[in-house]
Amino acid sequence: MNQEQAQQMRTGQGFIAALDQSGGSTPKALKLYGVDEDAYGSEAEMFDLIHQMRSRIAQSPAFTGDKVIGAILFEMTMDREIGGKPSAQYLWDERRVVPFLKVDKGLAETEHGVRLMKPMGDLDGLLSRAVGAGIFGTKMRSVIDAANPEGIKANVAQQFEIGRQILGHGLMPIIEPEVTISIADKAAAEDLLRDAILAELDALPEGQEIMLKLTLPEVDNHYLPLVEHPKVMRVVALSGGYSRDEANARLSRQTGVIASFSRALTEGLSAQQSDAEFDAALGAAIDSIYQASVAG
């Protein structure tokens, strides 16, 4: 593990950009960016367009390690180039942004109020490629749709089981059991989630660390025991469907938690903007999320 990158993740002031929309969420991300589905005729063209968007973000003047301490990439982004260099290498060498890789393959059907992760195929092969590409860590998302003790325990257990596999490759896993923001029993689900994570952390061997990516909670500082846990390198928050203003307001009240926003980061960016307009809009977004991240 790159110790300079680890130090930036542990203590760096700023947030993690989530640039990891996958096949299912890419059309929506492109539409918000002003690119309608009739602009591409195949999946390959669609992924070319989203890579152009991500490259434009990564090469924008404001997108540097001063405020964006890390970025989560989609597998296809890792395999491509930004600015004439392999993407992960470009991010670290040119921007001082620590590269992460999304490794999950999407969600299984709902069971016990949660959606676990689908089987990941040759995960070891992907992790080996990630190490070779200069990736620092990984991210994987599962979902909690109800305060179901059995489901939440199974969800967190799956995350940590695969997290241990990732640690075995010398990579830092970001464990992301997302609580859906619209559910009626969100606060109760967050109680169960915190307790399930603490139990798994206590079972991790001494000297091992993970990161956590969690939905902004109903009770401020609900996840402070996780922020302060010796086996947690960093706790980051997803925007989860909240607007950027709402996500920033909630985040600013969470001590020690920083952002890892996707849609809330790219809100207001458009393919139709000139580079000057785009850079100004992205710069303003980065500034606002940075301020919310360092406020807590």
VORO-711833 format. One record per residue: x, z, y of N, C-alpha, C in turn. Coordinates in steps of 0.02 Angstrom, whole numbers, plus 50000, padded with zeros to 5 digits. Example, Ala and Ser with C-alpha at 12.3 -4.5 7.8 and 13.67 -1.06 7.14 Angstrom:
VORO-711833
506605039049716506155039049775506605039049835506425035449888506845035749947506455039450002
end
This chain:
VORO-711833
500425000049940500005000050000500455000050063500284995650109500654995250172500555001550213501095005350223501025011950255500855011350329501095005950361500915004950432500165003650438499904999650392499174998350392498795004750376499045008750328498705014950309498675019750369499225020050406499235024450465498735022150518498685015550527498205012850575497485014450553497355014050488496685015550463496525022950470497025027150460496915034350461496805037050532497185034450579497195037550646497045032650703496995026250688496905021250741496265022250780496305020950846495725021350889495395014450890494765014150870494425007750869493935007450812493785001350788493275000550736493464994750690493074994050636493184988650587492634983350597492854977150605492374971650611492184969250541491544968450528491304965950464491154958550470491604954450445491524947050448491414944250378490994947650339490974946250267490284943850243489904940550286489264937850263489394933350202488954933950151489044930150090488534924550087488474921350029488024915650022487314917050043487064923050025486374924750040486244926050114486734928850148486624930850218486914925950269487284920950245487604916150291487104912050331486564909150300486094905250341485814909250399485654915650387485384919950440485914921150495486534922350473487074923550521487184917350564487174911450532487274905150569486694903950618486074905450596485494904350639485544908650702485754915050693485844919450751486394916850797486864913150768487424910250806487224903550837486604901350826486364895250856486474889050814486594889950749486694884350703486114884350653485644879650661485064879450616485244876250549484804877250500484944874950432484994867250428484684863750476484734856450473485424853850497485854858450518486534856550541487014855650483486814857650423487244856850364486834854650304487144850450263486784847450207486974850350139487464854850138487694857650074487964864650087488064868250032488354874950037489064874550064489434869250043490124868450067490144867650143489684863550170489644862650243489454869150278488994872850246488784879350274489384884150279489784884450226490364888950227490904886550275490944879950285491414877350336491214879850405490554879750418490304881850484490404889350495490274893450444490364900650454491104902250461491534898350428492254899550436492474897850508492174892550535492324890950605492134896650651491554899650638491324905350678491804911250671491984912850609492444918450598493124917250629493364911050623494014909350652494004910050728493434907950756493364908450829493374915750851493044920050813493054927250828493764929950822494094928550766494754931350752495274929150802495194923150830495694920550877495514921950950494944925250961494734926851030495204932251058495354931951123495854936551152495704943951141495064945951140494894953051134494954955651062495024951051014495014953050943495724954950921495944960850941496614963250922496574970550900497114972850869497144979550842497094985050894497114983250958497014988351010496324991551005495834987550985495144990150979494834988650911495034983150880494784981250814495344982950764495294988850732495864990950690495854987850621495264985050600495224981850535494674976650535494674972250484494144967250477494014966150402493374965650385493184964350315493034956950307493354953850258493304946650247492904945150184492574939450185492254936550126492804933150085492714932950019493234930149975493464923149997492974919050016493144912150037493564912150101493464917250144493864917750205494584919550187494674924050139495344925850116495714919650091495354915250058495654909250028495794903650078495564904550139495664899350191496164901650242496264897350293496744898950345496394900150412496704904250453496514905050523497144903950564497104899750614497694898550657498304896050619498184892250565498744889350527499084893950478498804900050468499084904750420498524907150373498694909350312498184912550270497834918050309497174918550302496764922750346497014929950352497144933250295497354940250298498024941050333498464936350320499134936450351499064935450427498634930650447498524929450518498274935850553497784939050522497484945050553498014950350566498444951550517498934956950525499534954750568499804948950553500404946650589500274945150663499714941850676499584939350743499134943950785498694947850750498194951750787498264959250776498674961250728498744968350709498084971250687497694967350650497054969450622497134970050546496974975850518497074977050446496534973350406496734969150357496234965150320495964968650258495304968450251494934970850192494564964850161494374965650098494014960350062493374963150032492814959650045492174961350012492234958949939492114963449891492204961549820491554961549780491004964249807490394964349766490074957449763489664956549712489334950149700488584950549713488384955249756487674955849772487344961449732486684961849740486304967649715485884965949655485834970849610485384970349553484664972049575484194971249530483494972949546483424980549556482904982449593482784989549607482624993449544482944999249537482805003849482482925010949508482445015449496482495022349521482625022549596482315017949633482345018049706483005015649735483435012749694484075010249720484215003249692484654999749726484904993349701485654994049689485834994149626486544994549608486874987749619487534987549611487894981249618487854977249552487794970749559487824966349500488514966749469488584964749405489244964349374489704959849416490334961549420490794958049465491254953049430491114951449367491524946449333492244948949326492704944449340493414946149333493664949649396493454955949404493644959649464494404960749466494704962249409495434963249408495804957049434495554951249414495864945049438495804944249513495214945849540495104945449612495544950449649495594956549622496004961749654496744959749654496974956649600497664954349598497794948949650497314944449658497364939249711497374942449780496964947549789496924950949854497594954149871497904957449822498564960449834499064955149854499044949449819499494943949834499384940949903498764941349927498594938449992498734943250050498944949350034499094954150088498494958250110497984958650068497394962750083497564970150075497314974350120497444981550117496934985250074496304983250079495774986850044495174982350031494654985350003494054981649982493434985050009492874981450005492224984350022491704981949972491254986449952490714984449907490084988349925489524984749925488894987549951488374988049896488064993949893487444994849855486934997949902486314998649880485775000449927485345006049898485135010549943484685016049926484035015049965483485014349928482835013049959482355018949953482565024449923482135030249915482555036449900482275042249917482625048649903482515050649830482785046649786482715047649714483365050549687483375056949666484015060049645484375056249590483995053949540484305050349484484615043749507484235040149548484485033649573485095034449617485075039249662485635040149709486265042349672486185046749622486765048849582487075042949545486645038649517486885032749480487225027849528486945027049587487225022549638487935024749657488005031149672488665033749694489155033749635488915035249575489355035149516489645028149504489215022949511489465016149503489985014449556489855016349618490335014949672491015018149657491015024349636491655027749624491995025149561491605023249511491915020449450492305014049467491995009649506492345003549525492895005149576492765010149618493275012349666493925014349631493865017749575494465019749537494845013649511494475008549490494785002349467495164999049525494884999249584495194996349644495825000249663495785006949661496365011149674496935009549626496755007749565497265005949515497674999949533497424995849579497804990049604498174991549668498154997849690498504999649751498124997749814497474996449807497054994549864496615000449884496385000449946495965005849973495225003749969494825007049926494115005049922493695008049978493305003850011492775006250055492135006450013491885012450002491285013449960490685013450007490205008949994489635007950041488965008550005488695014649998488005015349974487535015650034487265009950053486865009450115486165012250106485975016850150485285019250151484885014750198484355011750173483935007250213483625011050272483695008350332483505012250392482745013150399482355008950365481625009050376481245013550328481585016950281481215020850232480965027450262480395029750237480075035850265480485042150249480825042050192481185048050169481945047250179482135044150236482845042650248483255049050251483025054150288483415060250295483515063750227482995063750186483055066850119483545062950076483525056250081483995052050044484715053550065484805054750131485475056150157485745062850134485295067750124485505074150095485765073050023485385069449984485575068149915486225064149911486285059349957486875055049957487505059049973487465063150024488055067150043488275071549985487795074749952487975079249896488275075349838487995069449824488255065349768488965063049782489105061149845489775058949864490275064749859490075070649883490515076449880490695078149808490215077649762490355079049692490855073949663490785067649681491255062449657491945063449688491975065349752492625066449785492995072149751492635077449732492965083149700493255081249632492975076049601493225073749536493805068849541493945066349602494505061749611495165065549602495665062449570496315065849563496625067549630497005072949632497355074849693497795068949717497825068049783498255062849810497925056049816497325055349788496955048949795496475049449854496395043849888495945043549946495495037449940494905038049969494455032249976494215032150049493875026650067493515026350130492765025850114492355027650163491635027350155491325023350211490825019250194490435015650244489705017650235489425020950285488775024150278488295022150334487645022350318487135021150369487145026850420487045025150483487015030250535486445035150520486595041750516486125046550489485585048850539485055051850510484515054550552484735061050586485145064950552485395071250580486125070250602486255071250666486935070050691487445074450654488015071350639488575074650605488395076850533487895073750505487695075050436488275073850388488695068950404489245067150359489915070250379489895075250424490525078450445490925081350386490605084150335490995086550277491385080950242491135074850247491485069050218492055066850264491925066950330492445065150379493045069750370492915076050358493445081150355493745081950285493485078350236493705079250167494405076350157494865080050124495555077650116495625071250075495115069350037495155063249996494805057350029494615058150093494295052650130494755050550187494995044350184495435041750237495055040850301494445038050297494045036750357493315035850337492875037950380492165036350372491965031450426491675025850405491435020750452490685019950444490365017350496489635016750495489435009450499488905007650461488615000950466488045001050517487904995250546487364994950596486684994550563486644991650504486054992250461485394989550487485424985250538484804982650566484624985650633484964991150652484874993650721485174988550769484884988050829485184983950881485864986850899486274982950934486934985550953486874991850996486404991751044486324997551088486135003851049485645003051003485415008750963485975011150916486325006350884486865008150838487425011750876487605009250934488125012450974487915019550996487285020251016487045026851038487075031850981486855029750922486885034350864487605035850845488015030650845488715031550825489085036350871488955035850935489325039950983489215047450973488685049150936488525056250923488815058750856489175054450820489445056350754490205057750761490395063950756491095065850764491525062650710492045059150731492535056550683492335050250646491735047650660491495041550626491605035550672491845029950645491945023850684491485018350657491405013150695490955007650676491275003050625490855000050583491024994050546490414989550548490324986350606489714982550620489814975150604489274971950581489264964850568488804961450618488154961850606487674958550650487704961350721487814967950727487844970950794488464968750832488984966550796489584963950830489464956950857489124952750816489044945750835488414944350875488014949450887487404948850928487584945750996487244940351013487364937251078487904931851079488234930751022488724925251018488374918850997488604913251023488264906851009488764901251003488624896650956489044890750948489024886351010488484887051050488414882851109488814885551169489064891651165489444894451221490124891051229490334890151290491024888051303491484893551278492134891851270492604897051247492614902851296492584901451361492594906851410491974911351403491384908351393490774912251384490794916251319491024913051267491074916251201491554922251204492144921051233492644926351237492394932251279492024930751332491754936051375491224940151337490784936551301490244939951263490544944251207491034941451171491344945151117491744951151144492094949951200492474955351231492024961151251491434959651279490964964851299490694968651238490554964851184490314968051122490844972751094491464970251091492014974251064492114980551106492084979851172492174985651215491634990951202491004988751196490464993551188490514997151120490684993451068490744996551001491355001050998491884999051031492495003151035492335009851070491995009451126491825015551163491405020351121490925017551084490495021751041490905024750984491405020950960491815023250904492275028950924492545028550985493025033751006492665039751039492015039051052491645044451085491535050351039491445048950974491255054150927491805059250914
end
